[in-house]
Amino acid sequence: MNLKRNSLIVLIVVIVGIICIFGPKKQEMLGLEQNGAFASLSKYTWNRYNILVFRKSGNVFGMRILDITANELKIIGTMKCKDGIYAAAAFQDGINLYSNTGELISQYKIQDTGGKIISCCISDIDGDSYEELFIIKGNGNAFYGNRLVMLFFDKGLEESYEREFMELNPWKVQTCDVDGDNRKEIALGVYKEAAFHPVMAKRPFLYHWEKDDIAPMWRGSRLSRPFEDYIFFDIDYDGRDEIIAIEMLSDGRALVNAYGWAGFGFESIAESAAYEEILQIIKQNGDKESLLIQVKKDRQYSWAELKISDDKLIENAEYKKIIQIKK
């Protein structure tokens, strides 16, 4: 009996080991509350496939595969609506909303032939305590799009605003509060020429939301250096969001530069050390919201948590994998 039991244990260990080595790898996880218990929505990758999984914590049989796709898949975050809080996932051609039990609540599909979602974010832009979902729509294989769309939830996801930006080539949409007035600004990453920098480059633009439309607040020509990506994050916890950008050095290395709002534009307040490579920058949930960058050091990839100290961004901790992300 003991021999059979030990053999079974060895077999289980081998199977688990094979799954861990060759099976799907977790890329993102969003925590969900379910009647006081914990659940999660996770994205896994396996070969060329993205897999969306719902799981009840502590329940071996509480895991369900919600979708499998060879196309783009990103977990956006949670969206607070009048009748509940739903988890949002962006596919190449649409958005799905799921309940905290993993049920599909609503779908939004891009109707344009060849249309795709370039970027998206969730925010309460009008201050009514319920959140809207912003997306940038595009066509073809370009990394930028041509339309900004705002969705709201009322028995389903519906469009409430749309504006064409053919000349700006927007590639990223976020919201932020750079001046600390408790009103959200809409931030667009655009790809265009500027009057004083006549080359095609990524640039940050800010807009106010006024009377159901957007109005320019600040349209920056460039940052200190060419940048690959950026997010808004209150790195010094002063109630105002800073631009946190991945900037490229002339020798091919990268660093992170933090910019604070100066009333007429942004000025650099802190820089990190240079890294061999910085793949991405994100926010992470925890007892305190933190800033993480995925970096390459000595041919190894890891996650570094950054904090501000005087005029420098320094590493506060290092992780081999993300536990939980916030979009």
SESEMAR-625430 format. One record per residue (C-alpha): residue in one letter; x, y, z. Coordinates in steps of 0.25 Angstrom, whole numbers, padded with zeros to 4 digits, always signed. Layout:
aXYZ
...
***
This chain:
m+0000+0000+0000
n+0011+0010+0004
l+0018+0006-0009
k+0006+0010-0017
r+0004+0022-0010
n+0018+0027-0011
s+0018+0024-0026
l+0005+0032-0027
i+0012+0044-0020
v+0024+0043-0029
l+0015+0042-0042
i+0008+0055-0037
v+0021+0062-0034
v+0026+0058-0048
i+0013+0063-0055
v+0013+0076-0047
g+0027+0078-0051
i+0025+0076-0066
i+0013+0086-0065
c+0022+0096-0058
i+0033+0095-0068
f+0025+0093-0081
g+0011+0098-0078
p+0005+0111-0079
k+0012+0123-0073
k+0004+0133-0065
q+0007+0147-0070
e-0004+0156-0063
m-0014+0154-0051
l-0025+0163-0047
g-0031+0160-0033
l-0046+0160-0031
e-0055+0160-0018
q-0065+0149-0018
n-0075+0150-0006
g-0063+0153+0003
a-0055+0142-0003
f-0043+0144-0014
a-0044+0140-0028
s-0035+0144-0040
l-0035+0147-0055
s-0022+0143-0061
k-0015+0143-0074
y-0006+0131-0078
t+0003+0129-0090
w+0006+0115-0097
n+0013+0114-0110
r+0006+0125-0118
y-0007+0125-0111
n-0012+0134-0100
i-0022+0128-0090
l-0032+0135-0081
v-0034+0128-0068
f-0044+0130-0056
r-0041+0124-0043
k-0047+0123-0029
s-0036+0124-0018
g-0035+0111-0010
n-0044+0103-0019
v-0037+0092-0028
f-0049+0091-0037
g-0052+0106-0037
m-0043+0109-0050
r-0050+0111-0063
i-0044+0115-0077
l-0051+0127-0082
d-0044+0129-0095
i-0033+0124-0104
t-0027+0132-0115
a-0015+0134-0124
n-0018+0149-0125
e-0015+0160-0115
l-0021+0159-0101
k-0019+0168-0089
i-0026+0169-0076
i-0030+0184-0074
g-0035+0184-0059
t-0048+0186-0052
m-0059+0195-0057
k-0069+0201-0046
c-0083+0201-0052
k-0097+0205-0046
d-0101+0190-0044
g-0087+0184-0041
i-0072+0184-0042
y-0067+0176-0054
a-0054+0171-0059
a-0050+0176-0073
a-0041+0168-0084
a-0037+0174-0097
f-0036+0165-0109
q-0031+0169-0123
d-0045+0173-0128
g-0053+0176-0115
i-0055+0177-0100
n-0061+0166-0091
l-0067+0169-0077
y-0068+0158-0067
s-0074+0157-0053
n-0067+0153-0041
t-0072+0139-0043
g-0066+0138-0057
e-0079+0140-0065
l-0078+0148-0078
i-0087+0160-0075
s-0085+0168-0088
q-0077+0169-0101
y-0073+0181-0110
k-0068+0178-0124
i-0061+0187-0134
q-0070+0187-0146
d-0059+0192-0156
t-0053+0182-0165
g-0039+0180-0160
g-0041+0189-0148
k-0034+0186-0135
i-0032+0191-0121
i-0018+0199-0120
s-0019+0203-0105
c-0030+0204-0094
c-0032+0209-0080
i-0043+0210-0069
s-0046+0223-0062
d-0057+0232-0056
i-0055+0243-0065
d-0068+0251-0062
g-0068+0250-0047
d-0081+0242-0045
s-0075+0231-0037
y-0076+0221-0049
e-0065+0218-0059
e-0064+0219-0074
l-0055+0211-0083
f-0046+0218-0093
i-0041+0211-0105
i-0032+0215-0117
k-0037+0208-0130
g-0028+0206-0142
n-0027+0198-0155
g-0016+0190-0161
n-0002+0187-0155
a+0002+0201-0150
f+0005+0202-0135
y-0004+0214-0135
g-0019+0217-0137
n-0028+0228-0142
r-0040+0228-0133
l-0043+0231-0118
v-0055+0224-0113
m-0062+0225-0099
l-0071+0213-0095
f-0081+0213-0083
f-0089+0202-0077
d-0104+0202-0077
k-0109+0187-0079
g-0097+0186-0088
l-0085+0193-0093
e-0089+0205-0102
e-0082+0216-0109
s-0084+0230-0103
y-0073+0238-0110
e-0064+0237-0122
r-0054+0246-0128
e-0045+0244-0140
f-0030+0247-0139
m-0024+0244-0152
e-0013+0254-0152
l-0009+0250-0138
n-0007+0235-0139
p-0010+0232-0124
w-0004+0219-0119
k-0007+0220-0104
v-0019+0225-0095
q-0018+0228-0080
t-0024+0237-0070
c-0017+0244-0059
d-0017+0256-0050
v-0004+0264-0052
d-0008+0277-0045
g-0015+0271-0032
d-0029+0277-0035
n-0036+0264-0033
r-0041+0265-0048
k-0036+0254-0058
e-0029+0258-0070
i-0028+0249-0083
a-0014+0246-0087
l-0011+0242-0102
g+0002+0237-0106
v+0003+0242-0121
y+0013+0239-0132
k+0015+0251-0141
e+0024+0263-0144
a+0025+0276-0136
a+0028+0290-0140
f+0041+0290-0133
h+0045+0276-0135
p+0040+0272-0149
v+0042+0257-0149
m+0032+0246-0146
a+0033+0243-0131
k+0025+0238-0119
r+0020+0250-0111
p+0011+0252-0099
f-0002+0261-0101
l-0012+0264-0089
y-0027+0268-0091
h-0038+0273-0081
w-0051+0267-0082
e-0061+0278-0083
k-0076+0278-0086
d-0076+0264-0092
d-0063+0267-0101
i-0048+0268-0100
a-0040+0281-0100
p-0025+0283-0101
m-0018+0285-0088
w-0003+0282-0092
r+0003+0277-0105
g+0017+0274-0102
s+0027+0274-0114
r+0036+0264-0107
l+0042+0259-0094
s+0057+0260-0090
r+0061+0248-0099
p+0054+0238-0109
f+0044+0229-0101
e+0038+0216-0103
d+0027+0216-0093
y+0021+0223-0081
i+0011+0223-0070
f+0005+0233-0060
f+0008+0230-0046
d+0009+0238-0033
i+0023+0234-0030
d+0025+0243-0018
y+0011+0242-0013
d+0008+0257-0013
g-0006+0255-0019
r-0001+0258-0033
d+0003+0248-0044
e+0016+0249-0051
i+0020+0244-0065
i+0029+0232-0063
a+0036+0229-0076
i+0045+0219-0082
e+0056+0227-0089
m+0067+0222-0099
l+0081+0226-0097
s+0090+0228-0109
d+0098+0215-0105
g+0086+0207-0107
r+0083+0205-0092
a+0070+0211-0085
l+0066+0218-0072
v+0054+0223-0065
n+0051+0238-0064
a+0040+0244-0055
y+0034+0257-0059
g+0025+0266-0050
w+0015+0276-0055
a+0021+0290-0054
g+0009+0298-0057
f+0013+0301-0072
g+0019+0287-0075
f+0027+0276-0069
e+0041+0276-0063
s+0049+0264-0059
i+0050+0262-0044
a+0057+0248-0043
e+0064+0238-0052
s+0068+0223-0050
a+0081+0217-0053
a+0083+0212-0067
y+0079+0197-0071
e+0083+0188-0082
e+0069+0187-0086
i+0055+0192-0080
l+0044+0184-0086
q+0031+0190-0079
i+0027+0198-0068
i+0014+0196-0059
k+0007+0198-0046
q+0005+0187-0036
n-0005+0185-0025
g-0002+0182-0011
d-0003+0189+0002
k+0002+0202-0005
e+0002+0204-0020
s+0016+0202-0026
l+0023+0204-0039
l+0030+0193-0046
i+0039+0192-0058
q+0043+0179-0065
v+0058+0180-0067
k+0070+0172-0073
k+0082+0170-0064
d+0094+0161-0068
r+0085+0154-0078
q+0074+0151-0068
y+0060+0157-0067
s+0054+0162-0054
w+0045+0172-0048
a+0050+0184-0040
e+0041+0193-0031
l+0045+0207-0032
k+0044+0218-0022
i+0048+0233-0022
s+0060+0237-0013
d+0064+0251-0014
d+0066+0253-0029
k+0068+0238-0032
l+0059+0226-0035
i+0065+0215-0028
e+0062+0200-0026
n+0054+0197-0014
a+0052+0182-0017
e+0054+0172-0028
y+0044+0161-0032
k+0045+0149-0042
k+0031+0150-0046
i+0018+0159-0044
i+0009+0154-0033
q-0003+0164-0037
i-0004+0176-0046
k-0012+0188-0047
k-0016+0194-0060
***
